[in-house]
């Protein structure tokens, strides 16, 4: 992996020498299961006499021809780069090579469906992996047109960025060739190839400029029966109409295909006109409403990129945050304003904001505009700062400059820089023009510094409970002491019957360590004071003591889903920061979660409950707390409305915590049907979850896993079986899971991830302690010998964080002391250490409160 890096300095130097014009890429996908033939013709201008290199990760380079002259592959190619000497003003480079299919989700991924043995391919190129499919100047600012010619089995679907042409059959019943028209000028990382016997459903829409835009939804044949294409077309049409109006620019490409592909590493990828999605969004079993909403947000996120990211593209990866944050902000806005998911901003507060706050408090936090020195820096910056904090800060900016002015600036930016590359200053210039605001200081304080502020109310009352003083106090962590300006609202909530409803709201700018709010002086004390009402600002909030007591007692009665989400978030932040004992948070959740209406809030809060009970509670109270929480979740499941989302989630999280004989017996009864909850279908995926619970509890093992896999011999079934085997709660079981990932690199990415999830199940130190020393001994070799995606998955998946004890902390710190390089690997380890440190602080607080 280190030999595949590219530095920003190298990219700048190459861009100063080279300007790309076009790529013609011929791919032959009929050469067998390991490699494919890739012949690339690149036309480009250059500084005469200069030398540079082209990127190409190859098995074998057959020939390199530069301006008609044959170069010796043995001399100019090292399998990663091809050196190009003595360039002319106008150049033509032809590289003929064998390239390698991957099973890591990087480059051209090859998957064999265990149901029917059919082969499915798809590309994934962000950040630096188009070079795994064709020779390329692999950096976003060297845009060009791309024309792909693909030879493949004649019964396959073949999809790229341009509309799919009629194939020309070479040998009837064997192979055909598809010659795609050139794309507009785009960056290499958003080019795409998806090929295989995918099943497609087609539709179309009319663009704002009157063009008919063909639409396609693709899935594997064995999953196609579950593909709800009509719904996806509906959300796509709603997104198109919303974005074309907001951007004041018609859809910039010729067609729009959405392809659901196997073993995908992320949620989706914004390839121009050919978006790929994880096929976990093809729902073969019941999923939570949270997951259904997340799919819509993801569809809208990728569609937003067609303008912001694909049409106008960052010059270098330091502006990756802007690409992703903007799409995250716009997709939430579109969901709330253009679809039935009207509470999308509540979901944003519950999930995205909590991710951002967690990431921003890690030692690895960084400014939103990160220092990206090389490709390894980019890989580890696909994080909560780049996505969630950036989107949160954009939301704050919109509140400050105004929604209409913000979108006018964005539209001007898109129209001005279409098919070009930009930097942050280009967007800020347009926003300053439309808003009249000077954004220099805002950019410095919000984008160029790290860390999250905490806001607290300081309120004084007279003897009649009338407010005599109201201040908003702002704190910053010692390591990141920036005090920032915040545009926020303060809400007053009072009881109306059993409900807490907002009776007054004031919006203001908060700056400095203390901001007085004279508009609130003279008002009567409300039942609840909520800072950052409507969630405009990016900051952790605390409740005053009186409001906290009311919130704990009546959280379920807060009428606004967004306000409830903010209170849940405040309570969790205080628990994570070891200000509030973890067992208090557990009681808060168990006492109020039954009345929560928002699926993502339930999902987020129950995940926090599991973490609090298993790692944040004092060790001596952990078993009792987990038992109490699991029993409570079972009762909640029994009492929930039949068939409801809440019932479904309570069962899932009960299974995740079940550990006593009685609890595991209830899991077993659900699985075998001797206990039936009205409205709850024990379908394929829930069957696996219940089985994994029994395996982790020692009540099932290999025989049951094999039997369940025999009934579900799909790719998802194989992944769930790997998850289950790794959950076997014996030292031998954990050792076997560990060995399966470190002693062989044959497992595909999806199996690696599933094995890591199963490995993490279990809190008995005896399961993990024998592996701690071996884990740290292997880190460097794993990093050096695996691709980034696999190395990161293995290193995170096998970190024994469930121990959450001082011995693990010491071992992790010792490794960091002994290994000053490489930075990207150290960052992964540092983040895992931070989780242990936070758990130890929370345990100490919880123990000291009793």
N, C-alpha and C positions, 0 to 999 in steps of 0.2 A: 504493500500500500504506500509506503513513503516514496517510492520511485515514481508514483503516479501523481504526485502533487504538482501544482502550478502556482507560482507566486503572483501577487498583484504586480510586482515590478516587472516580471517576465511578460505579463499580459500587456502592460503599458508599452513596453519596448516593442512588442510584436505589433500592437495597434499603430505605433508610430511608423512602422515599416510597411505594413500590409493593409490593403483595403479589398475586401472580398466582393466578388460579383455574383458568381453562381456555382452551384454544385449539381452535378449529375451523378446519381448513385445507383448502381446496378447491383441488386442483391439476388443471389440464387439460394433459395431455402430448401433445396431438394438434395443436399449433399450429405445428409446423415444427421444423427442426434447430437453431435458434439460441436460441429463447426458449420459455418455458412460462408459462401464466397461473397466478397464485397469489393466492387470495383468503383472507385470514386474519381471523378474528374472535377477539379476545382479550377475556376478561372478567377484570377485576382491580379490587382496591380501591386507594385512594390517599388521601394527605393532601389534604383538600379545599382547592382553590385553588392547589395546587402545580403545577409544570410539570416535565416530564422528556422523555425521548425513547425511541423504539423503534428497534431495529436492522433495516434492510432494504436489502440491496445489490441494486439494481434496474436494469433497462434503462429502464422507463417506469412511473411511478406513475399509474394511471388515476384513482383516487379515494382519499380518506382521510375516514372518517366517525368522529367521536368523539362518543359519546352523542347520536347523531341529527343532529349538526351537521356539515355538509360543510366540510372544510378545503381550502384551495387547495394542491394538490400542489407547485406552483411556489414557494410560500412556505415550506412546512414540510418539504419533502424535498430533500436534496442528493444522492440516489442511494445514500447509505450510512446515514443516520439520518433519522428522521421526528420532528419536534418535536411535543410534545403539551402544549398550554397549558391552564391553568385546569381541572385535573382535579376530578372529583367524588369523593364517598366511594365510590360504586359506578360502575364505568366499563365501557363496551363500545366497543372500537375495531375498525373494519373497514378493512383495507387491501387494495385491489385493484391488482395490479401485474403487469407482465411481468418475469420474472426470467430469468437467463441460464444456459444449460447451460455447464459448464466442460469442459476437457480437461486439467485440472491435478490432478485427484484431490481437489478441494476443492468443497464444496457438492454440487450434483447433477451428477455426472459423466456425460457422454454418450459412448458408444463404439460405433463401427460395426464389426462383425466382417468382416474382409476375405474370409473364407471364403464367407459367405452373405449379406452386406450387411444382416444383422439389427441392430437397434438395441438396446443394453443400457444401462440406467441404474442408478446406485446413488448413495446419499448418503454423504458423509463430513463430519462436522460438528465433530469435535474439532480445534482448540479453538473457533474462533469462526465457524463456517460454516453453522449452520442458518439464519442470516440471509440466506444465498444462495438459500434455498428458500421461506422464508416470513418474514413480519414477526414479530419476537420480541424479548423482553427477554433479550439474549444474555449470561447469566451463570448459573453453576451453582446459585446459592442462590435463584433465583426459580423454584422448581418449580411444575408445574401438570399437569393432565391434557391429553392431546393426542388429538384425533380427526381423522383424515385421511380425506378423500373424494377419490378419484383417478379421473380419466377418462383412459383409455388404449386402445390397440388391443385388441380383445376376445379375441385369442388369446394375450395376454401373461400371464405370472405377475406378480402385484402383491403385494408383501410389505411389511409394516410391523411395528410393535412388537406390535400386537394381532393375534389370529388373522385370517386373510384371510377376508372374508365372500363369499358368493355374489354375483357381479357382476350388475348390471342392464344389459342390452344396450340401447343407444340406437338404433343402426342396425345391423342384422344384417350381419356380415362387416366391420364398420368399428370401432366403439368401444363400450366398456362403462364402467360406473362402479362402483367398489368403495367402499362406505361402512364404514370401520373403526370399531369401538367405541372409546370413549375408553380411554386407558391409565391405569394408576395415576399418582399424582403422581411425576413424574420430571423430570430436568433436560433442557433442550432439546438439549444436545449428544449425548445418547444416543437421541434419536428417530431414525427411519430410514425410508427408502423405497428399495426395490429393485424394478425393473420391467423387463420384457423377456421374450422367449421362452426363459427359462431352463428347463432340464430339471430336474425335482425327483424325488427319491426320498424316500419317507416311512416313518416308523416311529413308535414311541412308547415311553414308559417310565412306570413308576408312581412317583410322588413319595412322599416320606416321610409325607405326610398323606393318602395314598390316591388323590390325583387322577391321572388319566391325562394325561400331558404329551405333546402331539403334537411330533414331531421332523421336521425337513425338512433335506435337503442339496441345494443348488442349484448348478448350473454352466451355462455356456453350452452351447448345443446342439452346437457343433463340438468341444467338449472333453468332453462328457458320457461318451463311451466310456471315458475314462481315470479317471472318478470312482469311487473305491473307498468308496462310501457305507457299506457294512456295517462296515468297519473304523472309520470315523469315528463311527458310531452306537455301536460297542462302547466306544470311548474316552470318548464322551460319557456313557454309562451308568455307567462306572466313576467318572468325575468327579462326576456327580450324587450317587451313593451316598456317596462320600468327603466331599464338601462339605456335604451336608445333615447328616451326622453331626457334622462339625467345627464348623459354624456353629450347630448345634442350631436350625435354622430351615429349613422346607421352601422349595423353589424359589419365588421370589416372583412369577413371571409366569405367563402362561397357556400359552405354547408356547415352543419353542426351535428356531429356524431357523438354519442355518449356510450362508452364501451365499459362494461363491467367485467373485470379481468381477475384471474386467480392469483393468489399469493402476492398481493400488492402490498408494498411496504408502508404506504400512507393512506390517507382518505381518498385522494384524487390527485390528478395532475392536469394542468391547464394547456396541454398541447393544442396548438391553434386548430380549431375546427374538428378536433379528434380527442376529446377529453376522456381520460381513463379514470375509472373508479374502482375502489375495492369491491369485490363481489359480496362482501358481508352486507352490502346494501341491497342485495337480492334476498328477500326475506322468505326463506323456506320454512321458518317456524315463527311463532309469535315473537315480536320484539316490543320493547317499551315504547311509549309515545315519545320519550326522549330520543331514542334512536331514530324514529321516523322523522322527527323534527330535524335531527342532526343531518339526515340525508338531504332534506330540502335545503338547509343552510349550505351544505357542501355543493349541491347542484348550483346554487346561486353564487357561491364563492368562485367556482371555476368559470362560470359564465361572466362574472365581473372582470376576470382576468383577460378576457378576449380583447377588451379595450385597454385596461390598466395592467400592463405586463406583457401582453402579446403585441398589440398595436404600438404602444409606447413602452419601451423596455429600459430597465436600469442599465447604466454603463458598466458597472462592476457590482459585485455581490455585497458591498457595504450598504447598498440600498435595497437589499432583499427585504428588509423589514417593511419598506414602503409598499412594495409589491404585495406582500402577504397581509399586512395590517389593513391596507386599503380594501382588499377583497373581503377581509373578515368584517370590516365595518359595513361595507356596502351590502354584503349578503344578509347581514342582520337587518339593516334598514329595509332591504327589499322584501325580506320575509315578513316583517312587521307591517309594511305598507301595501304590499302587492299580493300577499297570499293569505290563507286562513290562519297562519301561525302568528296571530296578533301579539302574543306575549314573548316574541323573540328577544326583546331586550331584557326580560326577566331571565330567560335562558342564558343570555350573554353574561348577566351579572352572576348567575349561579355557577356557570362553568368557565367561561373565558376569563372573567375577572379573578376567580379563585386560582386558576392556573397562572395568571400573570403575577399575582401577589406571591404565590409560592416560588415561582422562578426568580422573582426580583429580590427575594430574601436569601437566595443561595450565595455562597462565596463566589460562584462563577457568574453572578449577575454582571451585566455590561450595559453601556448606554444603548438606547434604541438604535442609533446610528453606530453600529459596532465597527471596531477596527478589524477589517478582514484582510489579513496579510496573504492568505493562500487558500486553497480549496479545502484543506482540513478545517480551517476556521469556519468556512461556510457550513460544512456538514454539521458541526455541533451547534450552529446558531439557528437551526430549525427548532426554535424553542418558544417558551411562553413570552419572552420579551419581543421576539420578532413578530409573532402573531398577535397574542392577546394584549400585551401591554401597549404595543403600537396601535392596535385598534381602539383601545381604551383612551389613549391620548388623542387620537383623531376625534373620538367622540367629544372629548373635552374641548378640542379646538373648534369643533362645530358649534358647541354651546357658546364659545367666546366670540366667534366671528359671525355666526348666524348660518342656519342651514342653507338658505337661498344663496347667500354670498359664497359659501363654500362650494356648492355644486356649480355655480357659474365659473368659479376659478378652475375647478377640475375640468369642466367642458372646454374652457379655453386652452388648457394644458394639452388635452387629448387632441384637439383640432390642430394646434400649433406644431406638435411634435409627432404626428402620425408616422408610423413605420421608422421612427428614429430611436436613438438612445438618449437618455437624460440622466440628470443628477437631481438630488433633493432640491437644490436651489431653483431649478426650473419650475417646480410645482409651487414653491413658496412665493416666487415672483408673481405668478398668476393669482394666488390667493391674496397677496398684499394688494394687488390692483383692484380686485373685486370687493374686498372687505374694507379697504382703507386702513388696515391694521399693519403696523410694523412687526414682523414676526421674527426679527433677529434675536431678541432676548428670549422669546418663547422657545425658539429652536434650541438655543443654548441650554436653557434650564430643563427642557423636557426631553430633548432628543440626544443631547451630548453629555448627560450625566446619568448615573445609575441610582437605583434605590427607590423605595416607596415611602412616602410620608404617612404619618398617623395624625388624624384630626380628632380632637376631643372637645366637647362642650364644657365651658365653665359658666355656671349659672348661679345667680344669687336671687333670693326672694325675700319679700318682707313678710310680716306676720300674717298677712292675708293671702299668701301664696301668689303675689303679683311679682313679676320679674323686675328686678331693679338693676341687674347687670347681666349681659350675655356676651360671651367672647368665644371665639373658635380658636383653640390652641393648636399649633402645628409643631410636630416633632419630626426629626430626621434621624436615621441610624448614625452611629458614630463614624462608621466607615464611609458613609455617603451622606455628608451633612448638608446637602442642598435643601434650602427652603424654597418652595415653588409657589407660583400663583395658581389658584384653583377657582374655576367658575363652578359654583354649586348652589343647591337649594337646601333650605332647612324646612322640614315639615313638622307641624304640630298635629298630633293625633289624640282624639278623645273618644270615650266610650259612647256608643249609641246602641243600647241594648247590650248584646254580647259581642258586638263588633267594635274594633278600633278603626276609626275612619279619620282621614285627614280633614282638619278644620281650618288650617291656615298654612300658607306656604310663602316663603320669601326667597328670592334668588339674588345672589350677590357674588362679588369677587372677594376671595380670601387670599391674603398675602401676609408674609411675615410670620413670626412665631405667635402672634396674638392679633386677632381681628375683632374689633367690637362690632356688634350688630344692633345699632340703636333702634331699628324698626321693631325689635322684639321687646324692648323695654316698655313696661306698663301693661303687658298682656298677662293674662292669668296663666298659671302653671298648667300645661296640658298633661294628659296621662303619659304621653310618650313624645320625646323630642328626637327626631331622626335627622342627623347630619347626612349630607349628600343624598337627600331625597331625590328620586328619579334617576339616581346613579349617573350624574353628569360628570363627576370628577373621578380621577384615578387616585385614590388614597384609601388606606385602611381607616375605618371609623370605630370609635368607641361610643358607648352610651353612658350618660350620666347614671349615677347609682339608682335614682328613683325610676328612670325610664327602663333601666335594666331589669329591675324587679318586676315592673309591669310587663315587659316583653317576655320574661321567663314564664310568668303566670298566664299571659294571654297571647302568646305568639300566634297561636292558631286562629285567634280572632282578628288579626290584622287583615283588613279587607283587601288591600292591594297586594297582588302576587309579587310585584317588584319590591315593595316595602318589606314584605316578609323575607324575600331573598336577601335583602340588605341586612336585616337583623340576624338571619342565619349566618351570613358571612361574617358579621361582626363577632358573633359568639365563637365561631370557629377560629378566626384570627387571634382572639384573646387566648384560646386554648393552645394554639400552635406556638404562641409567643410566651407560653408558660405564665400568663397572668391569671388564668382561670384553671382550676383543677379539671383534669380530663373526665373524671367521674361526674362532675357537674354538667359537662357537655353531653355525656351519655344520657343522663337523666332528662336534660332538655329535649334531646331528640326523641327519646322514647315517649315522653309526655305530650309531644306536639305533632309528630310527623303524620299521625293518622289523619289530620285535618288538612294537610298540604295538598293543593290541587295541581301543582305544576310538576310534570313528570321529571324534567331535568333537575329541578330543585330536590325532589325526592331522591333521585339517583345520586346526586352530588352529596347530599347530606348523609345518606346511608353509607356511602363510601367513606366519608369522614368519620362516621360512627365506628366502622370497622377498624380504621386506623387508630382512633382514640382508644378503643377497647383492647386492641391487641398489642399496641406499642407505646401509647402515651400514659396509660394507667400504671401506677406503681406496681412493680413486679409481683409483690406479695398479694395484690388485689386483682391481678389480671384474670386468673381462672374464674373467680366469682363474677367479675364484671362481664366477661365474655358469656358465661352461662346465663346471667340475668338478661343480657341484651338479646341472646338467641331465643330465650323463652318469651321475651316480650314481642319479638318479631313474629314468632309463631302465633301468639294470641292476636296480633294485629292482622295477620293473614286470615285467621279464622273469622275475624269480625269485619273484614273489608267487604265492600260490595262485590258480589259474585261477578267474575269476569273483568273486574276493573284493573286499570294499570297499577294502582296501589297494591292490590292483592298480589299481582304478578311480581312486583318488585319486592314485597315483603317476603314472599316465598324464596326468591332468588338470594336475598341477603341472609335469610334464615339458614339456607343451605350453606352459605359461605362461612357462617359462624358455628354451625351445629357441631357439638363435640361430646356431649354427655350421652349415656346409653339411651335415655328417653328421647333426646333430640334426634339422634341418629335413627332410632326406631321410627320416629315420625317421618324422617326423610325416606326411609325404606318403605313405609306404608304408602307414601305418596307415589313412589316409583312403581311399586307393584300393584297399585290400585286398591289396596285394602282400606285406604283413607282417600276420600274424594272431596275436593273443595269445589263447590258449585261454580261453574264458569271457568275453571282452570283446566286447560288441556295439557296433559303431560306429553308434549310433542317431542320431535326428535332432539332439538337443541336443549330443551329443559330436561329431557332424559339424561343427557350427558352431564348437565350441571348437577343433578341429583346424584348420579353415579360418582362423579368426582368428589362430592361431599362425603359419600360413604367410603371411598378409597382413602381420602385424607383422614377420615376417622377410624381407619383400620377395619372397616366392616365389609369391604370388597377388595378384590385384587385382580390379578392378571386374568383369571378365568372369566370374570364378569366383564372386564374391559374387552377381551377377545370376542365374547358373545355379542356385546353391543356393537362392536365394530363390524361383525359379520352382518348385522342387520342394517348397518349404515356405512357401506364400503365406499363412501364418497371422499372427496378431498377434505371436506369439513369434518367428516367422521375420523379420518386419519389424524387430523390436527387435534381433535378432542381426545382421541386415544393417547396421543403423545402427552397431552396435558394431564390426563388421568394417570398414566404410568409415572410421570414425574412427581405426582402428588402422593405416591405410596409413602406412608409415614413410618418408614424404617430407615436406619442408617444405610442399609444396603440399597434401598430404593432410591434414596437421594444420591448415593454414590453412582448408581447406574445412570441416573439422569445426567449427572455431572459428566460422566465419562462419555455419554452419547454426543455431547456437544464439543468436548475438548480433544477427544482422541480421534475424531473424524470430522472432515469438513463436507461430508456428502449430504447432510440434511439440508433441504431447501429452507428458505427464510421463514416460511409460515410454520414449519415444524420446530425451528429454532425458537421462535417466539412462544409457541404453545408449550414447549418443554420448559422454558423459563417461567411461565406462569404457574405451571404445576410445581416446579421446584420451590417456589416461594411459599407454597402452602405448608403450614406447620409452624408452631412456636416452641416446640421442645428443643432446647439447645443441643441435646444429644444427637439430633438429626443433622445438624449443620457443623458443629464444632470440629469434627474430623476433617472437614474439607476446607477450612479457612486457610491454613498454611499453603495447601496445594493451589487454591484459587490465586493467591497473590504471586506465587511462583510462576504461574502461567500467563500473567497479564501481558507482559512484553511480547512473548512469542505469539499470543493470539492476535495482538494488534498488528504485528509485522506480517502475519501469514494469511489473514482473512481480509475480505473487502470491508469497507467501512460499515455498511449496513449489518453484516453478519457479526463483525467484531463488537460493535456497540450492543447488539441484541444479546450476544453471549455474555459479555461483561456485565451488563445490567441484569440479565436474567439469572445469572449464577451468583450475584452478590448476596450473601446471606443476611440481608437486612432485617429479616424476621427475628434475628438474635437480639438486636437493639440493646446491646449491653456494652460495658466498658471494655471488655476484652476485644470485641470486634472493632471498637473505636481505636484502641491502641494499635491493633494490627494494621488497620487502614492508614493511620497516621505514620506508622513506621515505613510502610511501602512508599508513601508520598515523600518522606524524608530521604529515602534511598534512591528515588527515581525522579530526577528533575526534568526528564524528557520522556516522551513528546507531549507538548501542551494539550493536544486534543484528547489523548488518553488520560492525562492527569485530570482534565476537567470532568470526565465521566466519574472517576474515582472520588474527586473532591465533592461532587454532588451527592454521591452515595454516603460519604462521610457526614455531610451536612444533615442528611436525614437521621443518622444515628445521633448526632449531637442534639438535634431538636427533640428527639425522643427521650434522651437522657434528661434534658432540662424539664420536659413535661412530666416525666416520671418523678423527678425530685419535687416539683410543685405539687403533684397529686399526693405524694407521700406526706409532704409537710402540712397539707391542709387537714389531715385527720388527727 
